[in-house]
Amino acid sequence: MMRAVKKSSKNSTQPVSFDDVRVETMDNQVLLTVIERPTISSLNITGAKMLQNDAIKKNLEAFGLAQSQYFNQATLNQAVAGLKEEYLSRGKQSVQITPTVTKLARNRVSIDIAIEEGKSTKITDISFEGNEVYSDRRLMKQMSLSEGGMWTWITKSNQFNEQKFAQDMEKITNFYQNNGYFNFRILDTDIQTNEDKTKQTIKVTVSEGDRFRWGNVRIEGDTLEVPKEDLEKNC
């Protein structure tokens, strides 16, 4: 604890940051009591396999967590939560991320982040409800995610990914609409994970709606350059 505000040096590359600032008055004097935040001496990551250490450090740096930066516990908690979400979106439902902050001399800290990725959660079943025109098998062919198969150990297509799943739902919607089912809707997506987070099932409930077909097409207007008969053939 200090009894005066510490001024940054002229060569400092960042402003001084404080964990606590208290203002007190004594007679005609104003007393500032400040606690300066420690700086980060080192940041180490262990256990990461799916994500590269350099990529993780770059992400942490975007939060302001890097060597020589001021340390903030709330920022570290936020960054770790974001990193965990990234692993979850890649199918690592049992990932454990443990940050350890060690106080050092001269108001510095070292940060060690230990990652236990755990086993990847595998998709074991994909089913649809409400589909009458197209079978489950036909709809699954529109998706990049899949159930376990001969080549999934290479393609990783049976590992759930939120972004790929959203794209798959869009592909199924486009498939129906391109075949005339313009009122097609995805009503619900139910994703269930077993207790040890190794298996996952996906159930998609849809409403196909009626199929629309083109009626008679007539072309009106100036068609001097291209005969109207030729245009109508392409309709």
C-alpha positions as CSV (number, residue, x, y, z in Angstrom):
1,M,0.0,0.0,0.0
2,M,1.3,3.4,-0.9
3,R,0.6,6.9,0.5
4,A,1.0,8.8,-2.7
5,V,0.1,8.3,-6.3
6,K,3.0,6.8,-8.2
7,K,3.8,8.7,-11.4
8,S,4.7,6.8,-14.5
9,S,8.1,7.5,-16.0
10,K,8.5,9.4,-19.2
11,N,9.6,6.2,-21.0
12,S,6.6,4.2,-19.8
13,T,4.6,2.6,-22.6
14,Q,1.3,2.3,-20.6
15,P,-0.5,4.2,-17.9
16,V,-0.3,3.1,-14.3
17,S,-3.2,1.0,-13.2
18,F,-4.6,0.5,-9.7
19,D,-6.6,-2.2,-7.9
20,D,-7.9,0.3,-5.4
21,V,-8.0,4.1,-4.9
22,R,-9.2,5.7,-1.7
23,V,-9.6,9.4,-1.1
24,E,-9.5,10.9,2.4
25,T,-9.4,14.4,3.7
26,M,-7.3,15.5,6.7
27,D,-7.8,19.2,7.6
28,N,-6.8,21.1,4.5
29,Q,-5.1,18.1,2.8
30,V,-6.4,15.4,0.5
31,L,-4.8,12.0,1.0
32,L,-4.8,9.4,-1.8
33,T,-4.3,5.8,-0.9
34,V,-3.6,3.5,-3.9
35,I,-2.7,-0.1,-4.5
36,E,-1.0,-0.5,-7.8
37,R,-1.8,-3.5,-9.9
38,P,1.0,-6.0,-10.4
39,T,2.5,-6.5,-13.9
40,I,2.6,-9.9,-15.7
41,S,6.1,-11.3,-15.7
42,S,5.3,-14.5,-17.7
43,L,2.4,-16.4,-19.1
44,N,2.7,-20.1,-19.7
45,I,0.2,-22.6,-21.2
46,T,0.4,-26.4,-20.8
47,G,-1.7,-29.3,-22.0
48,A,-3.1,-27.7,-25.2
49,K,-3.2,-30.0,-28.2
50,M,-6.3,-29.0,-30.3
51,L,-5.4,-25.3,-30.1
52,Q,-1.8,-24.1,-30.5
53,N,-0.2,-22.2,-27.7
54,D,0.6,-19.3,-29.9
55,A,-3.0,-19.0,-30.9
56,I,-4.2,-19.1,-27.3
57,K,-1.6,-16.5,-26.3
58,K,-2.7,-14.2,-29.1
59,N,-6.3,-14.5,-27.9
60,L,-5.3,-13.7,-24.3
61,E,-3.2,-10.8,-25.5
62,A,-6.4,-9.3,-27.0
63,F,-7.8,-9.3,-23.5
64,G,-4.7,-7.4,-22.2
65,L,-3.1,-10.5,-20.7
66,A,0.5,-10.5,-21.9
67,Q,4.0,-10.0,-20.5
68,S,4.6,-6.5,-19.0
69,Q,0.8,-5.8,-19.0
70,Y,-1.0,-5.0,-15.8
71,F,-2.7,-8.0,-14.2
72,N,-6.5,-8.0,-13.6
73,Q,-8.1,-11.1,-12.1
74,A,-11.5,-10.3,-13.6
75,T,-10.0,-10.0,-17.0
76,L,-8.2,-13.4,-16.6
77,N,-11.6,-15.0,-15.5
78,Q,-13.2,-13.6,-18.6
79,A,-10.4,-14.8,-20.9
80,V,-10.5,-18.3,-19.4
81,A,-14.3,-18.5,-19.9
82,G,-13.9,-17.4,-23.5
83,L,-11.2,-20.1,-24.1
84,K,-13.5,-22.7,-22.5
85,E,-16.3,-21.7,-24.9
86,E,-13.9,-22.2,-27.8
87,Y,-13.1,-25.7,-26.7
88,L,-16.8,-26.5,-26.1
89,S,-17.6,-25.4,-29.7
90,R,-15.0,-27.8,-30.9
91,G,-16.5,-30.8,-29.2
92,K,-14.4,-30.8,-26.0
93,Q,-17.3,-30.9,-23.6
94,S,-15.2,-32.2,-20.7
95,V,-12.3,-29.7,-21.0
96,Q,-10.8,-28.4,-17.7
97,I,-8.9,-25.1,-17.7
98,T,-7.1,-24.1,-14.5
99,P,-5.3,-20.8,-14.2
100,T,-2.7,-20.3,-11.4
101,V,-1.5,-16.8,-10.5
102,T,1.8,-16.7,-8.5
103,K,3.0,-13.5,-6.8
104,L,6.6,-12.5,-7.4
105,A,8.9,-9.9,-6.1
106,R,8.7,-6.2,-7.2
107,N,4.9,-6.4,-7.6
108,R,4.9,-8.9,-10.4
109,V,2.9,-12.1,-11.1
110,S,3.4,-15.2,-13.2
111,I,0.3,-16.8,-14.9
112,D,0.2,-20.5,-15.6
113,I,-2.8,-22.0,-17.5
114,A,-3.1,-25.7,-17.3
115,I,-5.5,-27.3,-19.9
116,E,-6.9,-30.8,-19.7
117,E,-8.8,-31.2,-23.0
118,G,-10.3,-34.5,-22.2
119,K,-11.9,-36.8,-24.7
120,S,-13.8,-35.4,-27.7
121,T,-17.5,-35.7,-27.6
122,K,-18.7,-37.9,-30.5
123,I,-22.0,-37.7,-32.3
124,T,-23.6,-41.1,-32.2
125,D,-27.0,-40.4,-33.6
126,I,-28.7,-37.8,-35.8
127,S,-32.4,-38.0,-36.3
128,F,-35.2,-35.9,-37.7
129,E,-38.9,-35.5,-36.8
130,G,-41.7,-34.1,-39.0
131,N,-40.0,-35.0,-42.3
132,E,-42.3,-37.0,-44.6
133,V,-41.0,-36.0,-48.1
134,Y,-37.3,-36.7,-47.5
135,S,-35.8,-39.4,-45.3
136,D,-33.4,-38.9,-42.5
137,R,-30.6,-40.3,-44.6
138,R,-31.3,-37.8,-47.4
139,L,-31.3,-34.9,-45.0
140,M,-28.1,-36.1,-43.4
141,K,-26.4,-36.0,-46.8
142,Q,-26.9,-32.2,-46.7
143,M,-24.9,-31.9,-43.5
144,S,-21.1,-31.7,-42.8
145,L,-21.6,-33.2,-39.3
146,S,-22.3,-36.9,-39.3
147,E,-22.6,-40.0,-37.1
148,G,-19.5,-42.1,-36.5
149,G,-18.3,-44.0,-39.5
150,M,-15.2,-45.5,-41.2
151,W,-13.5,-42.2,-42.1
152,T,-14.7,-40.0,-39.2
153,W,-11.4,-40.5,-37.4
154,I,-9.8,-38.5,-40.2
155,T,-12.6,-36.0,-41.1
156,K,-13.7,-35.4,-37.5
157,S,-17.2,-34.9,-38.8
158,N,-18.6,-36.7,-35.8
159,Q,-17.3,-34.1,-33.4
160,F,-19.9,-31.4,-32.7
161,N,-19.1,-27.9,-33.8
162,E,-21.6,-25.1,-33.2
163,Q,-20.6,-23.2,-36.3
164,K,-20.8,-26.2,-38.6
165,F,-24.1,-27.2,-37.0
166,A,-25.6,-23.8,-37.8
167,Q,-24.3,-24.0,-41.4
168,D,-25.9,-27.5,-41.7
169,M,-29.3,-26.2,-40.6
170,E,-29.0,-23.5,-43.3
171,K,-28.0,-26.1,-45.9
172,I,-31.1,-28.2,-45.0
173,T,-33.3,-25.1,-45.3
174,N,-31.8,-24.3,-48.7
175,F,-32.3,-27.9,-49.8
176,Y,-36.0,-27.8,-49.1
177,Q,-36.6,-24.3,-50.5
178,N,-34.7,-25.1,-53.7
179,N,-37.1,-28.0,-54.2
180,G,-40.2,-25.8,-53.8
181,Y,-40.8,-26.0,-50.0
182,F,-40.7,-22.3,-49.4
183,N,-42.5,-22.5,-46.1
184,F,-40.0,-25.0,-44.7
185,R,-39.0,-24.3,-41.1
186,I,-36.7,-25.8,-38.5
187,L,-38.9,-25.9,-35.3
188,D,-36.4,-27.2,-32.8
189,T,-33.0,-28.7,-32.3
190,D,-32.4,-30.9,-29.3
191,I,-28.8,-31.8,-28.6
192,Q,-28.2,-34.2,-25.7
193,T,-24.9,-35.2,-24.1
194,N,-24.4,-38.3,-21.9
195,E,-23.2,-38.1,-18.3
196,D,-19.5,-38.5,-19.0
197,K,-19.7,-36.1,-22.0
198,T,-18.3,-38.6,-24.5
199,K,-21.5,-39.2,-26.6
200,Q,-23.9,-36.8,-28.2
201,T,-27.3,-37.1,-30.0
202,I,-28.9,-34.6,-32.2
203,K,-32.7,-34.4,-33.0
204,V,-34.0,-31.9,-35.4
205,T,-37.8,-31.2,-35.6
206,V,-38.9,-29.7,-38.9
207,S,-42.1,-28.4,-40.6
208,E,-41.9,-29.1,-44.4
209,G,-45.0,-27.2,-45.5
210,D,-46.6,-27.4,-48.9
211,R,-44.6,-27.7,-52.1
212,F,-45.0,-24.8,-54.6
213,R,-44.6,-25.3,-58.4
214,W,-44.3,-22.9,-61.2
215,G,-47.4,-22.2,-63.3
216,N,-47.5,-20.7,-66.7
217,V,-44.8,-18.2,-67.4
218,R,-45.3,-15.3,-69.8
219,I,-42.8,-12.8,-70.9
220,E,-43.8,-9.3,-71.9
221,G,-41.9,-6.3,-73.1
222,D,-39.2,-5.6,-75.6
223,T,-37.7,-8.9,-76.7
224,L,-36.3,-7.8,-80.1
225,E,-32.7,-8.8,-79.5
226,V,-33.7,-12.3,-78.1
227,P,-36.8,-14.0,-79.5
228,K,-39.5,-14.4,-76.9
229,E,-39.7,-18.2,-77.7
230,D,-36.1,-18.7,-76.8
231,L,-36.6,-16.9,-73.4
232,E,-39.6,-19.0,-72.6
233,K,-37.7,-22.2,-73.2
234,N,-35.3,-21.3,-70.3
235,C,-38.2,-20.6,-67.9
